[in-house]
Amino acid sequence: MKSKRLSWAILFFCNLIWAFHFTSIKLTQDQVGPYFTVWAPMLLATVFLAPFVVRDFRKGRKKLKDVLVFVQLAALGAFPSQVLMTYGTQYSLASNAAILVMALPVITAVFAFVLLKEKMNTARWISFAIAIVGVVLCSTEDIKSADLSSRYALGNTMIFLAILGNAYYNVGCKKVAEQYTEMEMVFYTYLVMSILLTPLVLYYEPGTFARVPDFTTNTWIGMISLTLFHNFLSMLLFFKALKNLDATQVAISNYLITFMGLPIAALWLGETLNEQAILGGVLVLTSTLILSIVDSRVQQKKVDTINQEPAKL
């Protein structure tokens, strides 16, 4: 039970870091393109982790075939999640993306049911319903300005495929989490991602390298934040929490990003925060507390019941 509480605390902190993601991108967007924004922090995080992972690899703990699973997870999950979301937003509206992303926990729950045999219990359904209401209240302006008409069909389809990739990656990582350390999971994913993204950066954004000496303070703050916190620290902690929690629990908790992102945007970017958004944030937080406290106890009771059952001969 103690490890569950620690995992929830870690997950809460991860969502706080991810809520800064949008603000960090805003700080860099004037001088850095979307591909470089994703590629550079991932490459740097890969370099930071390389000495530790390579050391363990040389000790014989892993073979090359053991890490090929991350080629699949990155190519089918993380890569489309990043690239298609970038392209999709260009061919659609930001408000459309904000609405479609609300489907991520639902799709993740479906993948978790199919691949991991996880099930939705009463506590999870209640938590999910409350979270949806909260996110809708937080996203009223996005809903009002959303346009899902045919002229944005291509962009919206790409965004939805990106969400599918994200859900698949999270569930896939949960499936192999017991076989790898948190450091290995981050390193191998980012290594593959860096290789896949390099041609896109060199083709679409080669001029960014020449602008690096002219980066402003805001750009450096954004890039350093994305490297150290979003791509390095948060992912190590995320995989640590994923080992002790169900993928469905982790997915629903992602609605915390909306709750945390609103006040961060209000403080850092001067965006307005109305009473409706505050109420929505409180509901999202409430749903997470229900999930972390009630659902965790339900899962613990199931484990205790199984342990108390006499062994069958």
C-alpha positions in Angstrom: 0.0 0.0 0.0 2.9 2.3 0.8 4.4 1.8 -2.7 1.0 2.7 -4.2 0.8 5.9 -2.3 4.3 6.8 -3.4 3.5 6.0 -7.0 0.4 8.3 -6.9 2.5 11.1 -5.4 5.1 10.5 -8.2 2.3 10.5 -10.8 0.9 13.7 -9.4 4.3 15.3 -9.7 4.7 14.0 -13.3 1.4 15.6 -14.3 2.6 18.9 -12.8 5.7 18.8 -14.9 3.7 17.8 -18.0 1.3 20.8 -17.3 4.4 23.0 -17.8 4.9 21.4 -21.2 2.6 23.8 -23.1 4.1 26.8 -21.4 7.6 25.7 -22.2 6.7 25.2 -25.9 5.2 28.7 -25.9 8.5 30.1 -24.6 10.4 28.5 -27.5 8.1 28.8 -30.4 9.4 32.2 -31.6 12.8 30.8 -32.4 12.5 27.0 -32.5 10.4 24.9 -34.9 8.2 22.0 -33.7 10.5 19.2 -34.8 13.6 20.7 -33.2 11.6 21.3 -30.0 10.9 17.6 -29.7 14.2 16.3 -31.1 16.8 18.4 -29.2 15.5 17.6 -25.6 15.1 13.9 -26.4 18.6 13.7 -27.9 20.2 15.5 -24.9 18.3 13.2 -22.5 19.6 10.2 -24.5 23.1 11.5 -24.1 22.7 12.0 -20.4 21.5 8.5 -19.9 23.8 6.7 -22.3 26.8 6.1 -19.9 24.6 4.4 -17.3 22.6 2.2 -19.7 25.6 1.2 -21.8 27.4 0.2 -18.6 24.6 -2.2 -17.7 24.4 -3.4 -21.2 28.1 -4.3 -21.2 27.7 -6.2 -18.0 25.5 -8.7 -19.9 22.1 -7.7 -18.3 20.6 -7.1 -21.8 21.1 -8.3 -25.3 20.4 -6.5 -28.5 17.2 -8.5 -29.2 15.9 -7.6 -25.7 15.7 -3.9 -26.6 14.1 -4.3 -30.1 10.7 -4.0 -28.5 11.4 -0.3 -28.1 11.8 0.1 -31.8 8.2 -1.1 -32.1 6.9 1.0 -29.2 8.7 4.1 -30.5 7.8 3.6 -34.2 4.1 2.8 -33.6 3.6 4.7 -30.4 5.8 7.6 -29.4 6.8 8.7 -33.0 3.3 9.1 -34.4 2.2 10.6 -31.1 4.8 13.4 -31.6 4.9 13.9 -35.3 1.2 13.4 -36.2 0.1 15.7 -33.4 2.5 18.4 -34.8 1.3 18.0 -38.3 -2.4 17.5 -37.3 -2.5 20.7 -35.4 -1.1 22.6 -38.4 -4.0 21.3 -40.6 -6.6 21.7 -37.9 -7.3 24.1 -35.0 -5.7 24.1 -31.5 -9.2 23.9 -30.0 -9.9 20.8 -32.1 -6.7 19.2 -30.7 -7.7 20.1 -27.1 -11.0 18.4 -27.5 -9.7 15.3 -29.3 -7.0 14.8 -26.6 -9.8 14.3 -24.1 -10.3 10.9 -25.7 -6.8 9.7 -24.6 -7.7 8.1 -21.3 -10.7 6.4 -22.9 -8.5 4.9 -25.7 -5.8 4.0 -23.2 -8.4 2.1 -21.1 -9.5 0.2 -24.2 -5.9 -0.8 -25.0 -5.4 -1.7 -21.4 -8.4 -4.0 -21.5 -7.3 -5.7 -24.8 -3.6 -6.0 -24.1 -3.4 -6.1 -20.3 -6.8 -7.5 -19.4 -7.5 -4.6 -17.1 -11.1 -3.8 -16.3 -13.1 -0.7 -15.3 -14.7 -1.0 -11.8 -17.2 1.2 -10.2 -14.6 3.6 -8.7 -12.9 4.0 -12.0 -16.2 4.8 -13.8 -17.2 7.4 -11.2 -13.7 8.9 -11.3 -13.8 9.0 -15.1 -17.2 10.6 -15.2 -16.3 13.4 -12.8 -13.0 14.0 -14.6 -14.9 14.4 -18.0 -17.2 17.0 -16.4 -14.3 18.8 -14.9 -12.3 18.9 -18.2 -15.4 20.1 -20.1 -15.7 23.0 -17.7 -12.1 23.8 -18.0 -12.2 23.6 -21.8 -15.5 25.4 -22.5 -13.8 28.0 -24.7 -12.1 25.3 -26.7 -15.4 23.5 -27.2 -17.1 26.7 -28.3 -14.4 27.4 -30.9 -14.0 23.8 -32.0 -14.7 23.0 -35.7 -14.8 19.4 -36.6 -16.1 19.9 -40.1 -14.8 18.2 -43.2 -12.3 21.0 -44.0 -10.3 19.9 -40.9 -10.9 16.2 -41.5 -7.2 15.5 -42.4 -5.8 17.4 -39.4 -8.3 15.9 -37.0 -7.6 12.4 -38.3 -3.9 12.9 -37.8 -4.5 14.1 -34.3 -6.6 11.1 -33.5 -4.0 8.8 -34.8 -1.4 10.6 -32.6 -3.7 9.9 -29.6 -3.9 6.2 -30.6 -0.1 6.1 -30.8 0.2 7.7 -27.3 -2.2 5.3 -25.8 -0.5 2.3 -27.4 2.9 3.5 -26.2 1.7 3.9 -22.6 0.1 0.5 -22.4 2.9 -1.2 -24.3 5.4 0.2 -21.8 3.3 -1.1 -18.9 3.4 -4.5 -20.5 7.2 -4.6 -20.5 7.8 -2.5 -17.4 8.9 -5.4 -15.2 11.7 -6.4 -17.6 13.4 -3.0 -17.8 14.6 -0.3 -15.4 13.0 3.2 -15.7 16.3 4.5 -17.1 16.4 1.8 -19.8 12.9 2.5 -20.9 13.5 6.2 -21.3 16.9 5.7 -23.0 15.8 3.1 -25.6 12.6 5.0 -26.5 14.5 8.3 -26.9 17.3 6.7 -28.9 14.8 5.4 -31.5 12.9 8.6 -31.5 16.1 10.7 -32.0 17.0 8.5 -35.0 13.6 8.8 -36.5 13.3 12.6 -36.0 16.8 13.5 -37.2 15.9 13.4 -40.9 12.8 15.6 -40.3 14.8 18.2 -38.4 17.6 18.3 -41.0 15.0 18.6 -43.9 12.5 21.0 -42.4 14.4 23.0 -39.8 18.1 23.1 -40.7 18.3 26.8 -40.0 17.6 26.3 -36.3 21.2 25.2 -35.6 22.5 28.6 -36.8 20.1 30.4 -34.5 21.2 28.7 -31.3 23.7 31.4 -30.3 20.9 34.0 -30.7 18.4 32.1 -28.4 16.7 34.5 -26.0 16.4 33.8 -22.2 12.9 32.6 -22.7 13.9 30.2 -25.4 16.7 28.7 -23.2 14.3 28.5 -20.2 11.9 26.6 -22.4 14.4 24.2 -23.9 16.1 23.5 -20.6 12.7 22.9 -19.0 11.8 20.5 -21.8 15.1 18.6 -21.5 15.6 18.3 -17.8 12.1 18.1 -16.5 9.7 17.0 -19.3 11.9 14.6 -21.2 14.3 13.4 -18.4 13.0 13.6 -14.8 9.2 13.2 -15.5 9.7 10.2 -17.7 12.0 8.4 -15.2 9.4 9.0 -12.5 6.5 8.1 -14.8 7.9 4.7 -15.6 8.6 4.1 -11.9 4.9 4.9 -11.1 3.7 2.8 -14.0 5.3 -0.3 -12.5 3.0 -0.1 -9.5 -0.2 1.2 -11.0 -2.6 0.0 -13.7 -2.4 1.7 -17.1 -6.1 2.7 -16.7 -5.4 4.5 -13.5 -2.4 6.3 -15.0 -4.5 7.3 -18.1 -7.4 8.9 -16.1 -4.9 10.8 -13.9 -3.7 12.5 -17.1 -6.7 14.8 -16.8 -4.7 16.5 -14.0 -2.7 18.2 -16.8 -5.7 20.3 -17.6 -6.3 21.2 -13.9 -2.6 22.1 -13.4 -2.1 23.7 -16.8 -4.7 26.4 -16.3 -3.1 28.2 -13.3 0.3 27.8 -14.8 -0.8 29.5 -18.0 -2.5 32.2 -16.0 0.7 32.9 -14.0 3.3 32.5 -16.7 1.5 33.7 -19.8 -1.1 36.1 -18.3 -4.0 34.1 -19.5 -7.4 34.5 -17.7 -8.7 32.0 -15.2 -12.5 32.2 -14.7 -14.6 30.6 -12.0 -15.9 27.9 -14.3 -12.4 26.7 -15.1 -11.6 26.7 -11.3 -14.6 24.6 -10.6 -13.6 22.2 -13.4 -10.2 21.9 -12.0 -11.6 21.0 -8.6 -13.7 18.3 -10.1 -10.6 16.9 -12.0 -8.7 16.8 -8.7 -11.6 15.2 -6.9 -11.8 12.4 -9.6 -8.1 11.7 -9.1 -8.4 11.5 -5.4 -11.2 9.0 -5.8 -9.1 7.0 -8.2 -6.0 7.1 -6.0 -7.7 6.3 -2.7 -10.9 4.3 -3.4 -9.7 2.4 -6.4 -6.3 1.6 -4.8 -8.1 0.1 -1.8 -10.3 -2.0 -4.1 -7.3 -3.3 -5.9 -5.5 -4.0 -2.6 -8.5 -6.0 -1.3 -8.5 -8.1 -4.4 -4.8 -8.9 -3.9 -5.4 -9.7 -0.2 -8.3 -12.0 -1.1 -6.3 -13.9 -3.6 -3.4 -14.3 -1.2 -5.8 -15.6 1.5 -7.3 -18.2 -0.8 -6.0 -21.8 -0.1 -3.8 -23.2 -2.8 -5.6 -25.5 -5.2 -4.1 -29.0 -5.5 
